[in-house]
Amino acid sequence: MIRPLVLKFGGELLEDSGHLRSVVGAVAQIASSGRPIVVVHGGGKEIDAALQRAGIEKRQVDGLRITDEPTLDVAVSVLAGAVNTRFVAALNAAGVAAVGLTGADGLCGLSVAAPPHRSVDGRIVDLGRVGVPAADADMRLLQALTRERFIPVIASIGVGDDGRLFNVNADTFAGHLAAELGAARLVIAGTTPGVLDTAGATLPALDPETIAALIDARTATAGMIAKLRACADAIAGGVDDIVIVDGRERSDLEAAANGAPRRATRVARAAAVKR
């Protein structure tokens, strides 16, 4: 059985028409190999814009969105509506058999309420309606779709066993799905060429130990902290390697998916990282 590939796209790649074309072209090329693919996406900037239009304050800690009920309503509307539908439509127009989902579909994103978050500066913060993926999330729908050569495209909305919806960080969601599906590789694509050091240079390789050191030293940006923690959890869950790449360049994205990343950060177990 071929192990799947999980691709996570930041919302900033999907709101710009040029970037969206590049992403869609890369996904079409990657899918042409016949390997099973699962896609997860966020939509942070479009959520921010919608919150501003609604007069709702944006609040974040360590890259995680503090989510009250009005914020959750906006996030669901943007992610499951505008972003997911636009992305799926573009993929299908390019010949990719994409199916739009949220974590509520088939309980693939079964989640529990996130516990109070201890920030890197020591504060305890209630995240509100933020969820974390549950260990007993049901992967059967995703497995059935990929078996039939469909590509699930999942907006990062979780659901509790009581039907309540949650805002789930897209990196956290992607890392969890990659582990639960037994993915060989997770590609996290945004608009930076991997994890950058203090001089702005891309760190070519990381492992869970160096990730912990980056977070403890507070050298990682708030948005990168959630990515790094998701990477460490995915590696612990059995994913072979993770590539954090700038998804604006189609060739870089395709190379990352094929295991030959350029201008990217590769995360692997300690024994697999070249020092």
C-alpha positions in Angstrom: 0.0 0.0 0.0 1.3 3.4 -1.0 1.6 5.7 2.0 -0.2 9.1 1.4 1.2 12.5 1.1 -0.3 15.3 3.1 -0.1 18.9 1.8 -0.9 21.8 4.0 -1.4 25.3 2.3 -1.5 28.5 4.2 -4.4 30.8 3.3 -2.0 33.4 2.0 -1.3 31.1 -1.0 -5.0 30.7 -1.8 -6.2 34.3 -1.6 -3.9 35.7 -4.4 -5.0 34.5 -7.9 -1.4 34.1 -9.1 -0.3 32.1 -6.1 -3.4 30.0 -6.3 -2.6 29.1 -10.0 0.9 28.0 -8.9 -0.5 25.9 -6.1 -3.1 24.3 -8.3 -0.6 23.5 -11.0 1.8 21.9 -8.5 -1.0 19.8 -7.0 -2.1 18.6 -10.5 1.5 17.6 -11.3 2.0 15.9 -8.0 -1.3 14.0 -8.3 -0.4 12.8 -11.8 1.9 10.2 -10.2 -1.1 8.5 -8.8 0.0 8.7 -5.1 -2.8 9.3 -2.6 -2.9 12.9 -1.5 -4.8 14.7 1.3 -4.8 18.5 1.4 -5.4 20.7 4.5 -5.7 24.5 4.2 -6.0 27.6 6.4 -7.2 31.1 5.7 -5.8 33.3 8.4 -5.6 36.6 6.4 -9.1 36.3 5.0 -10.4 35.5 8.5 -8.6 38.6 9.8 -10.1 40.8 7.0 -13.6 39.4 7.7 -13.2 40.0 11.5 -12.1 43.6 10.8 -15.2 44.1 8.6 -17.4 42.7 11.4 -15.7 44.9 14.0 -14.4 41.9 15.9 -11.0 42.2 17.6 -8.3 39.7 16.4 -6.5 38.0 19.3 -3.6 35.6 19.1 -1.0 33.9 21.3 2.0 32.0 20.0 0.4 31.8 16.5 -2.9 30.4 17.9 -6.1 32.3 17.4 -8.1 33.0 20.6 -11.6 32.2 19.4 -14.8 33.3 21.0 -18.2 32.5 19.4 -18.4 35.5 17.0 -14.8 34.7 15.9 -15.7 31.0 15.3 -18.7 32.0 13.2 -16.4 34.1 11.0 -13.8 31.4 10.7 -16.3 28.7 9.7 -17.8 31.0 7.1 -14.5 32.0 5.6 -12.7 28.6 5.7 -15.5 26.2 4.8 -17.2 28.7 2.5 -15.1 31.1 0.4 -11.6 29.6 0.7 -12.5 25.9 0.4 -15.0 26.3 -2.4 -12.6 28.6 -4.4 -9.7 26.1 -4.0 -11.7 23.0 -4.8 -13.2 24.7 -7.9 -9.8 25.7 -9.2 -8.4 22.2 -8.6 -11.3 20.5 -10.5 -10.9 23.0 -13.3 -7.3 21.8 -13.6 -8.4 18.2 -13.9 -7.8 17.3 -10.2 -10.7 15.2 -8.7 -10.9 17.3 -5.5 -13.6 17.1 -2.8 -14.2 19.9 -0.3 -14.5 18.9 3.3 -14.2 20.2 6.8 -13.2 18.2 9.9 -16.9 17.7 10.6 -17.2 15.4 7.6 -17.0 11.8 8.7 -15.6 13.0 12.0 -12.2 13.2 10.3 -11.5 16.3 12.4 -13.0 15.0 15.7 -11.6 17.4 18.3 -11.7 18.2 22.0 -11.5 21.7 23.5 -7.9 22.9 23.8 -6.7 23.1 27.4 -5.5 26.5 28.7 -2.4 27.4 26.8 0.9 28.2 28.5 2.6 30.8 26.3 6.3 30.9 25.7 6.4 33.9 28.0 4.7 31.9 30.8 1.2 33.2 30.6 -1.8 30.9 30.9 -4.3 31.8 28.2 -7.9 30.4 27.6 -8.1 29.9 23.8 -11.9 29.7 23.8 -13.5 27.7 21.0 -10.2 26.3 19.8 -9.9 22.5 19.4 -7.1 20.0 19.3 -7.5 16.8 17.2 -8.7 13.8 19.1 -6.9 10.5 19.0 -10.1 8.7 17.9 -10.8 10.9 14.9 -12.2 8.7 12.1 -10.0 8.4 9.0 -12.3 6.1 7.0 -13.8 8.8 4.8 -10.4 10.1 3.8 -9.1 6.6 3.2 -12.2 5.8 1.0 -11.8 9.0 -1.0 -8.0 8.5 -1.6 -8.6 4.9 -2.5 -10.9 6.0 -5.3 -8.4 8.6 -6.5 -10.1 11.6 -5.1 -8.2 14.3 -3.2 -9.8 15.5 0.0 -9.4 19.2 0.5 -10.1 19.9 4.2 -10.7 23.3 5.9 -9.3 23.3 9.4 -12.6 23.2 11.3 -12.9 20.6 14.0 -16.0 19.1 15.6 -16.7 17.7 19.0 -18.6 14.5 19.7 -21.5 16.7 20.7 -21.5 18.4 17.3 -20.0 21.7 18.5 -17.5 23.2 16.0 -14.0 24.2 16.8 -11.3 26.4 15.2 -8.3 24.1 14.8 -4.9 25.4 13.8 -4.3 24.2 10.3 -0.7 23.1 10.9 -1.8 21.2 14.0 -4.6 19.6 12.0 -2.3 18.6 9.1 0.3 17.1 11.4 -2.4 15.1 13.2 -3.9 13.8 9.9 -0.5 12.9 8.5 0.2 10.8 11.6 -3.2 9.1 11.7 -3.1 8.3 7.9 0.4 6.9 8.1 1.7 9.5 5.7 5.2 9.2 4.5 5.7 13.0 4.1 4.0 16.2 5.2 4.6 19.3 3.2 3.7 22.6 4.9 3.6 25.4 2.3 3.4 29.1 3.1 5.2 32.3 2.0 8.6 31.8 3.7 11.3 29.5 2.5 11.3 27.3 5.6 12.3 28.1 9.1 14.6 31.1 9.3 17.5 31.8 11.7 18.1 35.2 13.3 20.0 36.3 10.3 17.1 35.4 7.9 18.8 32.4 6.4 16.8 29.1 6.0 17.7 26.4 8.4 18.0 23.3 6.1 17.3 20.6 8.7 15.7 20.3 12.1 14.7 17.5 14.5 12.4 17.5 17.5 15.4 18.3 19.9 16.4 21.4 17.9 12.7 22.4 17.5 12.3 22.4 21.3 15.5 24.5 21.6 14.2 27.1 19.1 10.9 27.4 21.0 12.6 27.7 24.4 15.1 30.3 23.1 12.2 32.3 21.7 13.9 32.7 18.4 10.9 31.3 16.5 8.2 33.7 15.5 4.7 33.3 16.9 3.4 32.0 13.7 6.2 29.5 13.4 5.8 28.1 16.9 2.6 26.3 16.0 4.2 24.9 12.9 7.2 23.6 14.8 5.1 22.0 17.4 2.9 20.3 14.8 6.1 19.0 13.1 7.4 17.5 16.3 4.0 15.8 17.0 3.8 14.5 13.4 7.3 13.0 13.6 6.4 11.4 17.0 3.3 10.0 15.3 5.3 8.2 12.7 5.6 10.6 9.7 9.0 10.0 8.1 9.8 13.6 7.2 8.3 17.1 6.9 9.2 19.9 4.5 8.4 23.5 5.3 8.6 25.3 2.0 7.7 28.6 0.2 4.7 27.5 -1.9 4.7 30.5 -4.2 7.2 28.8 -6.5 5.6 25.8 -8.2 9.0 24.1 -8.8 9.9 24.4 -5.1 6.6 22.9 -4.1 6.8 20.0 -6.5 10.4 19.3 -5.4 9.4 19.3 -1.7 6.5 16.9 -2.4 9.0 14.6 -4.2 11.5 14.6 -1.3 14.1 16.9 -3.0 13.3 20.2 -1.4 15.1 23.4 -2.5 15.2 26.5 -0.2 13.3 24.7 2.4 13.5 23.3 5.9 13.4 19.5 6.3 12.3 18.0 9.7 13.1 14.4 10.5 13.9 12.2 13.4 17.3 13.0 15.0 19.0 10.0 13.3 17.9 11.2 9.9 19.0 14.8 10.2 22.4 15.6 8.7 24.4 17.9 11.0 
